[in-house]
Amino acid sequence: MAQYNKLRIEWDCRRGMLELDKVIMPFYQQHFEQLSDTQKDQFIRLLACSDLQLFSWFFNRGKASDPELQDMVDYIQHTLKLAD
C-alpha cells in the first residue's frame, strides 16, 4: 500500500476558487481514506490540474481529456450528490 503525504494533499485541496473549495476539500476530508490506491492516485493527479480546468469539469462546462481524471470528477460529483 502506498504512503500518502496527507498534509501535502490537504494543502493541494485548497484552491483559489470558493466553488472548488466547497467540492474538493469536503470530498477529501470525508472520502479519501476509503478510496482504493488507484483512486487516491487519480485524486492526487486531479489536484495538479489548474483551477480553471477543475471548475470547467466539476461544473459541467467540459470534460477532462484524460479518462481517469474524468472518472474521478464523475465519482466526486456522484459521491457529493449522495451526501446532499
DSSP file (Angstrom, degrees, kcal/mol; ACC not computed):
  #  RESIDUE AA STRUCTURE BP1 BP2  ACC     N-H-->O    O-->H-N    N-H-->O    O-->H-N    TCO  KAPPA ALPHA  PHI   PSI    X-CA   Y-CA   Z-CA
    1    1 A M              0   0    0      0, 0.0     2,-0.1     0, 0.0     0, 0.0   0.000 360.0 360.0 360.0 135.3    0.0    0.0    0.0
    2    2 A A        -     0   0    0      1,-0.1     2,-0.4     0, 0.0     0, 0.0  -0.384 360.0-127.0 -74.5 149.8    1.3    3.4   -1.0
    3    3 A Q        -     0   0    0     -2,-0.1     2,-0.4     2,-0.0    -1,-0.1  -0.829  23.5-157.9 -96.3 136.0    2.1    6.1    1.6
    4    4 A Y        -     0   0    0     -2,-0.4     2,-1.3     4,-0.0     3,-0.1  -0.939  20.4-128.3-118.8 137.3    0.4    9.4    1.0
    5    5 A N     >  -     0   0    0     -2,-0.4     4,-2.4     1,-0.2     5,-0.2  -0.691  27.3-172.6 -81.8  95.0    1.6   12.8    2.5
    6    6 A K  H  > S+     0   0    0     -2,-1.3     4,-2.7     1,-0.2     5,-0.2   0.835  80.0  54.3 -64.6 -34.7   -1.8   13.8    3.9
    7    7 A L  H  > S+     0   0    0      2,-0.2     4,-2.2     1,-0.2    -1,-0.2   0.912 110.3  47.1 -65.4 -40.1   -0.6   17.3    4.8
    8    8 A R  H  > S+     0   0    0      2,-0.2     4,-2.4     1,-0.2    -2,-0.2   0.914 113.0  48.8 -66.1 -42.4    0.5   17.9    1.3
    9    9 A I  H  X S+     0   0    0     -4,-2.4     4,-1.5     2,-0.2    -2,-0.2   0.931 111.1  49.8 -63.6 -45.1   -2.7   16.6   -0.2
   10   10 A E  H  X S+     0   0    0     -4,-2.7     4,-0.7     1,-0.2     3,-0.2   0.907 110.8  50.1 -61.0 -40.9   -4.8   18.7    2.2
   11   11 A W  H >< S+     0   0    0     -4,-2.2     3,-1.1     1,-0.2    -1,-0.2   0.920 109.7  50.7 -61.6 -43.5   -2.7   21.8    1.2
   12   12 A D  H 3< S+     0   0    0     -4,-2.4    -1,-0.2     1,-0.3    -2,-0.2   0.734  99.9  65.5 -68.2 -22.0   -3.3   21.0   -2.5
   13   13 A C  H 3< S+     0   0    0     -4,-1.5     2,-0.6    -3,-0.2    12,-0.3   0.743  81.0  92.2 -70.4 -22.5   -7.0   20.7   -1.9
   14   14 A R    <<  -     0   0    0     -3,-1.1     2,-0.2    -4,-0.7     7,-0.0  -0.631  64.8-175.2 -76.7 118.1   -7.1   24.4   -1.0
   15   15 A R        -     0   0    0     -2,-0.6    -2,-0.1     2,-0.2     6,-0.0  -0.509  38.3-113.8-111.2 176.6   -7.9   26.1   -4.3
   16   16 A G  S    S+     0   0    0     -2,-0.2     2,-0.4     1,-0.0     3,-0.1   0.432  96.2  69.6 -90.0  -0.2   -8.2   29.7   -5.4
   17   17 A M  S  > S-     0   0    0      1,-0.1     4,-2.1    34,-0.0     3,-0.3  -0.974  71.3-144.5-123.3 131.1  -12.0   29.5   -6.1
   18   18 A L  H  > S+     0   0    0     -2,-0.4     4,-1.8     1,-0.2     5,-0.2   0.880 101.6  58.9 -57.6 -40.3  -14.6   29.2   -3.4
   19   19 A E  H  4 S+     0   0    0      1,-0.2     4,-0.4     2,-0.2    -1,-0.2   0.899 108.6  44.5 -58.8 -41.4  -16.7   26.9   -5.6
   20   20 A L  H >> S+     0   0    0     -3,-0.3     4,-3.0     1,-0.2     3,-1.2   0.873 108.3  57.4 -71.4 -37.0  -13.8   24.4   -5.8
   21   21 A D  H 3X S+     0   0    0     -4,-2.1     4,-0.7     1,-0.3    -1,-0.2   0.847 103.5  54.7 -60.8 -32.4  -13.1   24.6   -2.1
   22   22 A K  H 3< S+     0   0    0     -4,-1.8    -1,-0.3    -5,-0.2    -2,-0.2   0.616 118.6  33.7 -77.1 -12.3  -16.7   23.6   -1.5
   23   23 A V  H <> S+     0   0    0     -3,-1.2     4,-1.5    -4,-0.4    -2,-0.2   0.819 121.0  39.8-103.8 -53.5  -16.2   20.5   -3.6
   24   24 A I  H  X S+     0   0    0     -4,-3.0     4,-2.5     2,-0.2     5,-0.2   0.925 113.2  48.1 -73.5 -48.2  -12.7   19.3   -3.2
   25   25 A M  H  X S+     0   0    0     -4,-0.7     4,-2.8    -5,-0.4     5,-0.2   0.933 112.2  47.8 -64.6 -46.7  -11.9   19.8    0.5
   26   26 A P  H  > S+     0   0    0      0, 0.0     4,-2.2     0, 0.0     5,-0.3   0.909 112.5  50.6 -60.7 -38.6  -15.1   18.1    1.8
   27   27 A F  H  X>S+     0   0    0     -4,-1.5     4,-2.7     2,-0.2     5,-0.7   0.949 112.1  47.1 -61.8 -46.8  -14.6   15.2   -0.6
   28   28 A Y  H  X5S+     0   0    0     -4,-2.5     4,-1.3     1,-0.2     5,-0.4   0.944 114.4  46.2 -58.7 -49.2  -11.0   14.8    0.7
   29   29 A Q  H  <5S+     0   0    0     -4,-2.8    -1,-0.2     1,-0.2    -2,-0.2   0.848 123.6  32.2 -65.1 -35.2  -12.0   15.0    4.3
   30   30 A Q  H  <5S+     0   0    0     -4,-2.2    -1,-0.2    -5,-0.2    -2,-0.2   0.717 132.7  18.8 -96.8 -22.9  -14.9   12.6    4.1
   31   31 A H  H >X5S+     0   0    0     -4,-2.7     3,-1.0    -5,-0.3     4,-0.6   0.587  89.5  92.3-129.6 -13.8  -13.9   10.1    1.5
   32   32 A F  G ><<S+     0   0    0     -4,-1.3     3,-1.5    -5,-0.7    -3,-0.1   0.897  87.1  55.1 -57.6 -43.8  -10.2   10.0    0.7
   33   33 A E  G 34 S+     0   0    0     -5,-0.4    -1,-0.3     1,-0.3    -2,-0.1   0.793 106.0  52.9 -61.6 -28.6   -9.4    7.2    3.2
   34   34 A Q  G <4 S+     0   0    0     -3,-1.0    -1,-0.3    -4,-0.1    -2,-0.2   0.557  87.8 104.4 -85.2  -8.1  -12.0    4.9    1.6
   35   35 A L  S << S-     0   0    0     -3,-1.5     2,-0.1    -4,-0.6    -3,-0.0  -0.370  76.7-112.1 -71.6 151.3  -10.6    5.3   -1.9
   36   36 A S     >  -     0   0    0      1,-0.1     4,-2.7    -2,-0.1     5,-0.2  -0.333  34.9-103.4 -69.7 164.8   -8.5    2.5   -3.5
   37   37 A D  H  > S+     0   0    0      1,-0.2     4,-2.3     2,-0.2     5,-0.2   0.884 124.6  52.8 -59.3 -38.1   -4.9    3.2   -4.1
   38   38 A T  H  > S+     0   0    0      2,-0.2     4,-2.1     1,-0.2    -1,-0.2   0.926 110.4  46.5 -63.0 -44.5   -5.7    3.7   -7.8
   39   39 A Q  H  > S+     0   0    0      2,-0.2     4,-2.7     1,-0.2    -2,-0.2   0.882 109.9  53.9 -66.5 -37.9   -8.4    6.2   -6.9
   40   40 A K  H  X S+     0   0    0     -4,-2.7     4,-2.4     1,-0.2    -1,-0.2   0.922 108.7  49.3 -61.1 -42.9   -6.1    8.0   -4.5
   41   41 A D  H  X S+     0   0    0     -4,-2.3     4,-2.2     1,-0.2    -2,-0.2   0.899 111.1  49.8 -62.4 -40.4   -3.5    8.4   -7.2
   42   42 A Q  H  X S+     0   0    0     -4,-2.1     4,-2.3     2,-0.2    -2,-0.2   0.910 110.1  50.7 -64.0 -42.3   -6.2    9.7   -9.6
   43   43 A F  H  X S+     0   0    0     -4,-2.7     4,-1.8     2,-0.2    -2,-0.2   0.918 110.3  49.0 -62.0 -43.9   -7.3   12.2   -7.0
   44   44 A I  H  X S+     0   0    0     -4,-2.4     4,-0.6     1,-0.2    -1,-0.2   0.893 111.0  50.1 -64.0 -40.1   -3.8   13.4   -6.4
   45   45 A R  H >< S+     0   0    0     -4,-2.2     3,-0.9     1,-0.2     4,-0.3   0.885 107.2  55.5 -63.1 -38.3   -3.3   13.8  -10.2
   46   46 A L  H >< S+     0   0    0     -4,-2.3     3,-1.7     1,-0.3    -2,-0.2   0.877 100.5  58.7 -61.5 -38.5   -6.6   15.8  -10.3
   47   47 A L  H 3< S+     0   0    0     -4,-1.8    -1,-0.3     1,-0.3    -2,-0.2   0.716  95.7  64.1 -65.5 -19.8   -5.2   18.2   -7.7
   48   48 A A  T << S+     0   0    0     -3,-0.9    -1,-0.3    -4,-0.6    -2,-0.2   0.580  85.6  96.6 -79.0  -9.4   -2.3   19.0  -10.1
   49   49 A C  S <  S-     0   0    0     -3,-1.7    -3,-0.0    -4,-0.3     2,-0.0  -0.390  85.2 -96.0 -79.5 158.9   -4.7   20.5  -12.6
   50   50 A S     >  -     0   0    0      1,-0.1     4,-2.5    -2,-0.1     5,-0.2  -0.295  27.7-115.4 -72.1 157.9   -5.5   24.2  -12.8
   51   51 A D  H  > S+     0   0    0      1,-0.2     4,-2.9     2,-0.2     5,-0.2   0.877 116.7  55.3 -59.5 -38.1   -8.4   25.8  -11.1
   52   52 A L  H  > S+     0   0    0      2,-0.2     4,-2.1     1,-0.2    -1,-0.2   0.907 108.9  46.7 -64.2 -40.9   -9.9   26.7  -14.5
   53   53 A Q  H  > S+     0   0    0      2,-0.2     4,-2.5     1,-0.2    -2,-0.2   0.956 114.3  47.3 -63.3 -49.0   -9.7   23.1  -15.6
   54   54 A L  H  X S+     0   0    0     -4,-2.5     4,-3.0     1,-0.2     5,-0.3   0.907 110.8  51.6 -60.3 -43.7  -11.3   21.8  -12.4
   55   55 A F  H  X S+     0   0    0     -4,-2.9     4,-2.0     1,-0.2     6,-0.3   0.931 110.8  48.9 -58.6 -45.8  -14.0   24.5  -12.5
   56   56 A S  H  <>S+     0   0    0     -4,-2.1     5,-2.9    -5,-0.2     6,-1.1   0.924 115.6  43.1 -59.9 -46.0  -14.9   23.5  -16.0
   57   57 A W  H ><5S+     0   0    0     -4,-2.5     3,-1.0     4,-0.2    -2,-0.2   0.911 116.5  44.9 -70.4 -43.1  -15.0   19.8  -15.2
   58   58 A F  H 3<5S+     0   0    0     -4,-3.0    -1,-0.2     1,-0.2    -2,-0.2   0.798 114.9  47.0 -74.6 -27.6  -16.9   20.0  -11.9
   59   59 A F  T 3<5S-     0   0    0     -4,-2.0    -1,-0.2    -5,-0.3    -2,-0.2   0.053 115.4-110.6-107.5  26.9  -19.5   22.4  -13.1
   60   60 A N  T < 5S+     0   0    0     -3,-1.0    -3,-0.2     2,-0.2    -4,-0.1   0.772  82.9 120.5  57.9  37.7  -20.2   20.6  -16.4
   61   61 A R  S   <S-     0   0    0     -5,-2.9     2,-0.3    -6,-0.3    -4,-0.2   0.437  82.2  -6.3-103.3  -2.9  -18.7   23.0  -18.8
   62   62 A G        -     0   0    0     -6,-1.1     2,-0.4    -5,-0.1    -1,-0.2  -0.981  65.1-114.3-174.6 172.1  -16.3   20.5  -20.2
   63   63 A K        -     0   0    0     -2,-0.3     2,-0.2    -3,-0.1    -6,-0.1  -0.944  33.1-109.8-123.4 143.6  -14.8   17.0  -19.9
   64   64 A A        -     0   0    0     -2,-0.4     6,-0.1     1,-0.1     7,-0.0  -0.484  18.3-140.1 -68.8 139.9  -11.2   16.1  -19.0
   65   65 A S  S    S+     0   0    0     -2,-0.2    -1,-0.1     4,-0.1     3,-0.1   0.748  89.2  77.8 -73.5 -22.2   -9.4   14.6  -21.9
   66   66 A D  S  > S-     0   0    0      1,-0.2     4,-2.3     2,-0.0     3,-0.3  -0.800  75.6-151.5 -87.9 115.7   -7.8   12.1  -19.6
   67   67 A P  H  > S+     0   0    0      0, 0.0     4,-2.3     0, 0.0    -1,-0.2   0.825  93.9  55.3 -60.2 -32.3  -10.5    9.4  -18.9
   68   68 A E  H  > S+     0   0    0      2,-0.2     4,-1.8     1,-0.2     5,-0.1   0.905 109.3  46.4 -67.8 -40.1   -9.0    8.6  -15.5
   69   69 A L  H  > S+     0   0    0     -3,-0.3     4,-2.3     2,-0.2    -1,-0.2   0.904 112.1  50.7 -67.0 -40.3   -9.3   12.2  -14.4
   70   70 A Q  H  X S+     0   0    0     -4,-2.3     4,-2.7     1,-0.2    -2,-0.2   0.887 107.2  54.8 -65.1 -37.2  -12.8   12.4  -15.8
   71   71 A D  H  X S+     0   0    0     -4,-2.3     4,-2.4    -5,-0.2    -1,-0.2   0.909 109.1  47.7 -59.6 -41.8  -13.7    9.2  -13.9
   72   72 A M  H  X S+     0   0    0     -4,-1.8     4,-2.7     2,-0.2    -2,-0.2   0.903 110.6  50.9 -68.0 -40.6  -12.6   10.8  -10.7
   73   73 A V  H  X S+     0   0    0     -4,-2.3     4,-2.6     2,-0.2    -2,-0.2   0.944 112.8  46.6 -58.9 -47.8  -14.5   14.0  -11.4
   74   74 A D  H  X S+     0   0    0     -4,-2.7     4,-2.6     1,-0.2    -2,-0.2   0.903 111.9  51.1 -60.9 -42.1  -17.6   11.9  -12.0
   75   75 A Y  H  X S+     0   0    0     -4,-2.4     4,-2.7     2,-0.2    -1,-0.2   0.918 111.4  47.1 -63.0 -44.9  -17.0    9.9   -8.8
   76   76 A I  H  X S+     0   0    0     -4,-2.7     4,-2.6     2,-0.2     5,-0.2   0.930 113.1  48.6 -63.4 -45.2  -16.6   13.0   -6.7
   77   77 A Q  H  X S+     0   0    0     -4,-2.6     4,-1.9    -5,-0.2    -2,-0.2   0.926 114.1  46.3 -60.8 -44.6  -19.8   14.6   -8.2
   78   78 A H  H  X S+     0   0    0     -4,-2.6     4,-1.8    -5,-0.2    -2,-0.2   0.919 113.2  49.2 -63.4 -45.0  -21.7   11.4   -7.6
   79   79 A T  H  X S+     0   0    0     -4,-2.7     4,-1.2     1,-0.2    -2,-0.2   0.908 112.0  47.4 -63.5 -43.3  -20.4   11.0   -4.1
   80   80 A L  H  X S+     0   0    0     -4,-2.6     4,-0.8     1,-0.2    -1,-0.2   0.831 108.4  55.2 -71.2 -30.6  -21.2   14.6   -3.1
   81   81 A K  H >< S+     0   0    0     -4,-1.9     3,-0.6    -5,-0.2    -1,-0.2   0.885 106.1  52.4 -66.5 -37.6  -24.7   14.4   -4.6
   82   82 A L  H 3< S+     0   0    0     -4,-1.8    -1,-0.2     1,-0.2    -2,-0.2   0.816 105.3  56.0 -66.0 -29.5  -25.4   11.3   -2.4
   83   83 A A  H 3<        0   0    0     -4,-1.2    -1,-0.2     1,-0.2    -2,-0.2   0.707 360.0 360.0 -76.5 -19.7  -24.3   13.3    0.6
   84   84 A D    <<        0   0    0     -4,-0.8    -1,-0.2    -3,-0.6    -2,-0.1   0.502 360.0 360.0 -68.9 360.0  -26.9   16.1    0.0
